[in-house]
């Protein structure tokens, strides 16, 4: 029996960095967008290159195991050189692999990650087997016998199993943490709401929350300085729409601006924990999965759980690879003790 079951994706990630990459910002009255660009028609020199295994199912399973939990992963792979790499990556990671689905007729997921000079990234993703998880693939007994089901973002036909597994877990008193992905969100709020209703914790980034709720975050104007507020009123409106049950905690991450949480009574804000940024890939997985178990570690102190999540996420972004900089609880607590001024804020 495992404490935690994760379900999500597994990919071979190829990181590509080029000093010729440009970041282009586009502003309108109601929106700001940023794009990574390269000279059109040119041969672009690669500054740095590396291959790592990633994906939400892999990253979160490794993190939970590293934090001391008996963990099993559910993800789907093919039978190719990339699946060999995925399985090899779990050596000495103390993760139960008995629930992994392998199908030789399909390819393992593969991604090219374009890394900017700021450390942020754009991902070119081939979903492969990740998009083909079926209900019949899943070991429901393993979920039933676990304490926590962590649902990482799924895509393609795999999203069809989300409602069934979330409902099953809830009916069997399994704690559910749902990290919503864009593929699920694009199916519409009515579809998403069915899964939200069964989740104890829901985590998504600000862009995903905007897509899910159809609420745009307004930029500052001459008459209104939203950036002066602890939590943007549009983010508060997102929280109100996403929280569909009393027992839920909703978390919205905002990249370098920090993270917010809402429990139906109070709003919490936690700034990012300062660290060098090498690559942001895997930071969201580290943050969301750490928050879910840090709640138990901190006796349900939401603000402190956000701090734990931010510290672990900072460890990931400081190294190349989605799981390379993961910390143990003891290492997280040591870093917090070394930075006593780092804290969260509450707004009623």
C-alpha positions as CSV (number, residue, x, y, z in Angstrom):
1,X,0.0,0.0,0.0
2,X,1.3,3.5,-0.9
3,X,0.7,6.7,0.9
4,X,0.5,8.7,-2.3
5,X,-0.6,7.8,-5.9
6,X,0.3,10.2,-8.7
7,X,-1.1,10.2,-12.1
8,X,0.3,12.4,-14.9
9,X,2.7,12.5,-17.8
10,X,6.2,11.1,-18.4
11,X,8.4,12.7,-21.1
12,X,11.9,12.8,-22.3
13,X,12.8,16.5,-22.2
14,X,15.5,18.1,-24.4
15,X,16.6,21.5,-23.1
16,X,17.8,24.0,-25.7
17,X,19.2,27.4,-24.9
18,X,20.3,30.0,-27.3
19,X,21.6,33.5,-26.7
20,X,19.9,34.5,-30.0
21,X,16.5,34.1,-28.4
22,X,14.5,37.3,-27.9
23,X,11.6,38.1,-25.5
24,X,9.0,40.2,-27.0
25,X,6.3,41.9,-24.9
26,X,3.0,42.9,-26.4
27,X,0.6,45.2,-24.5
28,X,-3.1,46.0,-25.0
29,X,-5.4,48.0,-22.8
30,X,-6.5,44.8,-21.0
31,X,-3.7,42.3,-21.4
32,X,0.0,41.8,-21.5
33,X,1.6,38.9,-23.5
34,X,5.2,37.8,-23.8
35,X,6.7,35.7,-26.6
36,X,10.0,34.0,-27.3
37,X,11.3,34.7,-30.8
38,X,14.2,33.7,-33.0
39,X,15.4,35.4,-36.3
40,X,13.1,34.0,-39.0
41,X,14.8,31.9,-41.7
42,X,18.2,32.0,-39.8
43,X,20.4,29.2,-38.5
44,X,20.4,29.8,-34.7
45,X,23.3,28.6,-32.7
46,X,22.6,26.6,-29.6
47,X,24.4,27.9,-26.4
48,X,23.5,24.9,-24.2
49,X,21.9,21.5,-24.6
50,X,20.8,18.7,-22.2
51,X,18.4,15.8,-22.0
52,X,16.4,15.0,-18.8
53,X,13.3,13.0,-17.9
54,X,10.3,15.0,-16.8
55,X,6.5,15.3,-17.0
56,X,4.0,15.9,-14.2
57,X,3.7,12.3,-13.2
58,X,7.4,11.8,-13.0
59,X,8.3,15.1,-11.3
60,X,5.7,14.8,-8.6
61,X,6.3,11.2,-7.8
62,X,10.0,11.9,-7.4
63,X,9.2,14.9,-5.2
64,X,6.8,13.0,-2.9
65,X,9.3,10.1,-2.5
66,X,12.1,12.6,-1.8
67,X,9.9,14.2,0.9
68,X,9.7,10.8,2.6
69,X,6.4,9.4,1.3
70,X,5.7,5.9,0.1
71,X,4.8,6.8,-3.5
72,X,3.5,5.0,-6.6
73,X,3.2,6.6,-10.1
74,X,0.7,6.1,-12.8
75,X,1.7,7.2,-16.3
76,X,1.8,5.7,-19.8
77,X,4.9,5.2,-21.9
78,X,5.8,3.3,-25.1
79,X,8.6,0.8,-25.6
80,X,11.4,2.8,-27.2
81,X,14.6,4.5,-26.3
82,X,12.7,7.3,-24.5
83,X,10.8,4.8,-22.3
84,X,14.2,3.3,-21.4
85,X,15.3,6.7,-20.3
86,X,12.2,7.2,-18.2
87,X,12.5,3.9,-16.4
88,X,16.3,4.4,-15.9
89,X,15.6,7.8,-14.3
90,X,13.8,6.1,-11.4
91,X,16.8,4.2,-10.2
92,X,17.4,5.0,-6.5
93,X,14.3,7.2,-6.4
94,X,12.3,4.9,-4.2
95,X,9.1,5.1,-6.3
96,X,6.9,2.1,-6.8
97,X,6.6,1.5,-10.6
98,X,4.1,-1.4,-10.6
99,X,1.2,0.9,-11.8
100,X,3.0,2.3,-14.9
101,X,1.3,1.4,-18.2
102,X,3.6,0.4,-21.1
103,X,2.2,0.1,-24.7
104,X,4.7,-0.9,-27.5
105,X,2.4,0.4,-30.2
106,X,2.7,4.1,-29.2
107,X,5.6,6.4,-28.6
108,X,6.7,7.8,-25.3
109,X,6.1,11.5,-24.7
110,X,8.9,13.9,-25.9
111,X,9.4,17.6,-25.4
112,X,11.8,20.3,-26.6
113,X,12.2,23.0,-24.0
114,X,13.4,26.4,-25.4
115,X,15.1,28.2,-22.4
116,X,15.4,32.0,-22.4
117,X,18.3,34.0,-20.9
118,X,15.9,34.8,-18.0
119,X,15.5,31.1,-17.2
120,X,11.9,30.9,-18.3
121,X,10.9,28.5,-21.0
122,X,8.6,27.6,-24.0
123,X,7.8,23.9,-24.4
124,X,7.3,22.1,-27.7
125,X,5.5,19.0,-26.6
126,X,4.7,15.7,-28.4
127,X,2.2,14.0,-26.1
128,X,2.5,10.5,-27.4
129,X,1.4,7.9,-24.8
130,X,0.6,10.6,-22.3
131,X,-2.5,11.5,-24.2
132,X,-3.8,7.8,-24.3
133,X,-4.4,6.7,-20.7
134,X,-7.7,4.8,-20.6
135,X,-9.9,4.0,-17.6
136,X,-9.0,0.3,-18.0
137,X,-5.3,1.1,-17.6
138,X,-5.7,2.4,-14.1
139,X,-5.3,0.4,-10.9
140,X,-8.2,1.7,-8.9
141,X,-7.4,-0.6,-6.0
142,X,-4.1,1.2,-5.6
143,X,-6.0,4.5,-5.4
144,X,-8.5,3.1,-2.9
145,X,-5.7,2.0,-0.6
146,X,-3.8,5.2,-0.7
147,X,-4.1,8.3,1.4
148,X,-3.7,11.0,-1.3
149,X,-4.3,11.0,-5.0
150,X,-2.3,13.7,-6.8
151,X,-3.6,14.4,-10.3
152,X,-1.0,16.2,-12.5
153,X,-2.1,17.8,-15.8
154,X,-3.2,15.3,-18.4
155,X,-3.9,15.9,-22.0
156,X,-5.7,14.4,-25.1
157,X,-7.9,11.4,-24.4
158,X,-6.3,11.0,-21.0
159,X,-8.5,13.8,-19.7
160,X,-11.5,11.5,-20.1
161,X,-10.4,9.6,-17.0
162,X,-10.2,12.6,-14.7
163,X,-13.8,12.8,-13.6
164,X,-13.9,9.0,-12.9
165,X,-10.7,8.9,-10.8
166,X,-11.4,12.0,-8.8
167,X,-15.0,10.8,-8.0
168,X,-13.7,7.4,-7.1
169,X,-11.0,8.8,-4.8
170,X,-13.5,11.1,-3.1
171,X,-16.0,8.3,-2.6
172,X,-13.3,6.2,-1.0
173,X,-12.1,9.0,1.4
174,X,-8.9,9.5,-0.5
175,X,-7.6,13.1,-0.3
176,X,-7.4,14.6,-3.8
177,X,-5.0,17.3,-5.0
178,X,-5.8,18.4,-8.5
179,X,-3.2,20.4,-10.6
180,X,-5.4,21.5,-13.5
181,X,-3.8,21.7,-16.9
182,X,-4.8,23.6,-20.0
183,X,-6.2,20.6,-21.8
184,X,-8.7,20.0,-19.1
185,X,-9.5,23.7,-18.7
186,X,-10.2,24.1,-22.4
187,X,-13.0,21.6,-22.2
188,X,-15.0,24.3,-20.4
189,X,-15.9,25.2,-16.9
190,X,-18.9,22.8,-16.7
191,X,-16.5,19.9,-17.4
192,X,-13.9,21.2,-15.0
193,X,-16.4,21.8,-12.2
194,X,-17.1,18.1,-12.0
195,X,-13.5,17.5,-11.1
196,X,-13.2,20.5,-8.9
197,X,-16.1,19.3,-6.8
198,X,-14.1,16.2,-5.8
199,X,-10.8,17.9,-5.1
200,X,-9.6,19.0,-1.7
201,X,-6.8,21.1,-3.1
202,X,-6.8,22.8,-6.5
203,X,-3.6,24.3,-8.0
204,X,-3.2,26.2,-11.2
205,X,-1.2,29.1,-12.5
206,X,-2.7,32.6,-13.1
207,X,-2.9,32.1,-16.9
208,X,-4.8,28.8,-16.4
209,X,-7.1,30.3,-13.8
210,X,-7.9,33.1,-16.2
211,X,-8.6,30.6,-19.0
212,X,-10.8,28.5,-16.6
213,X,-12.8,31.4,-15.2
214,X,-12.8,33.7,-18.3
215,X,-11.6,36.5,-16.0
216,X,-8.8,38.7,-17.4
217,X,-6.3,40.3,-15.0
218,X,-6.4,44.0,-15.7
219,X,-3.1,45.9,-15.9
220,X,-2.6,49.2,-14.1
221,X,-4.1,52.3,-15.6
222,X,-3.7,56.0,-14.9
223,X,-6.7,55.9,-12.6
224,X,-6.2,52.5,-10.9
225,X,-3.0,50.9,-9.6
226,X,-3.9,47.3,-9.1
227,X,-0.3,46.4,-8.5
228,X,-0.4,48.3,-5.2
229,X,-2.9,45.8,-3.8
230,X,-1.7,42.7,-2.0
231,X,-4.0,40.5,-4.1
232,X,-5.4,41.7,-7.4
233,X,-9.2,42.0,-7.3
234,X,-9.5,40.0,-10.5
235,X,-7.5,37.1,-8.8
236,X,-9.9,37.3,-5.9
237,X,-12.8,36.9,-8.4
238,X,-11.0,33.9,-9.9
239,X,-10.9,32.3,-6.4
240,X,-14.5,32.9,-5.8
241,X,-15.5,31.1,-9.0
242,X,-13.0,28.2,-8.7
243,X,-14.0,27.4,-5.1
244,X,-17.1,25.2,-5.6
245,X,-17.0,23.4,-2.2
246,X,-16.5,24.4,1.4
247,X,-13.7,21.9,2.1
248,X,-11.4,23.2,-0.7
249,X,-8.3,25.2,-0.7
250,X,-7.5,27.0,-4.0
251,X,-4.0,28.0,-5.0
252,X,-3.0,30.3,-7.9
253,X,0.7,30.6,-8.7
254,X,2.0,33.7,-10.4
255,X,5.5,32.9,-11.5
256,X,8.1,35.4,-10.2
257,X,5.3,37.4,-8.4
258,X,4.7,34.6,-5.9
259,X,1.6,32.6,-5.1
260,X,-1.9,33.1,-3.6
261,X,-4.3,30.8,-1.8
262,X,-7.9,31.0,-0.6
263,X,-9.8,28.8,1.9
264,X,-13.2,30.5,1.7
265,X,-12.4,32.9,4.6
266,X,-8.9,34.3,4.1
267,X,-6.6,35.1,1.2
268,X,-2.9,34.3,1.5
269,X,0.0,35.7,-0.4
270,X,3.5,34.2,-0.4
271,X,6.4,35.8,-2.3
272,X,8.9,33.7,-4.2
273,X,11.9,32.5,-2.2
274,X,15.0,34.1,-3.6
275,X,17.3,31.9,-5.6
276,X,19.2,31.9,-8.9
277,X,17.0,30.9,-11.9
278,X,18.6,28.5,-14.3
279,X,15.4,26.9,-15.7
280,X,11.7,27.1,-14.5
281,X,10.7,23.7,-15.9
282,X,9.3,21.6,-13.1
283,X,8.9,24.5,-10.7
284,X,5.1,24.3,-10.9
285,X,5.1,20.5,-10.2
286,X,7.4,21.0,-7.2
287,X,5.3,23.8,-5.8
288,X,1.9,22.1,-6.1
289,X,3.0,18.7,-4.9
290,X,5.0,20.2,-2.0
291,X,2.1,22.4,-0.9
292,X,-0.3,19.3,-0.8
293,X,1.9,17.5,1.7
294,X,3.2,20.5,3.5
295,X,-0.3,21.2,4.8
296,X,0.0,18.1,6.9
297,X,3.6,18.9,7.9
298,X,2.6,22.3,9.1
299,X,-0.7,21.3,10.8
300,X,-2.8,22.9,8.1
301,X,-1.0,26.2,8.2
302,X,-1.8,27.4,4.6
303,X,0.6,30.3,4.6
304,X,3.5,28.2,5.9
305,X,2.7,25.4,3.4
306,X,3.0,28.1,0.6
307,X,6.4,28.9,2.0
308,X,7.5,25.3,2.0
309,X,6.3,25.0,-1.6
310,X,8.1,28.2,-2.6
311,X,11.4,27.1,-1.1
312,X,11.3,23.7,-2.8
313,X,10.3,25.3,-6.1
314,X,13.3,27.7,-5.7
315,X,15.5,24.6,-5.4
316,X,14.3,23.3,-8.7
317,X,14.7,26.5,-10.7
318,X,18.3,26.9,-9.4
319,X,19.3,23.7,-11.3
320,X,19.0,22.4,-14.9
321,X,16.2,19.7,-14.9
322,X,12.8,19.3,-13.4
323,X,13.8,17.2,-10.4
324,X,17.5,18.0,-9.9
325,X,17.1,20.6,-7.1
326,X,14.3,19.0,-5.1
327,X,14.8,19.3,-1.3
328,X,13.7,17.2,1.7
329,X,11.5,18.6,4.4
330,X,14.6,19.0,6.6
331,X,16.4,21.0,4.0
332,X,13.4,23.2,3.4
333,X,13.1,23.9,7.1
334,X,16.8,24.6,7.3
335,X,16.5,27.2,4.6
336,X,13.5,28.8,6.2
337,X,15.4,29.0,9.5
338,X,18.3,30.7,7.7
339,X,15.9,33.3,6.3
340,X,13.7,34.4,9.2
341,X,12.4,37.5,7.3
342,X,10.8,35.4,4.6
343,X,7.1,35.1,5.4
344,X,3.6,35.2,4.0
345,X,0.7,37.7,4.4
346,X,-3.0,37.3,5.0
347,X,-5.8,39.4,3.8
348,X,-9.3,39.0,5.1
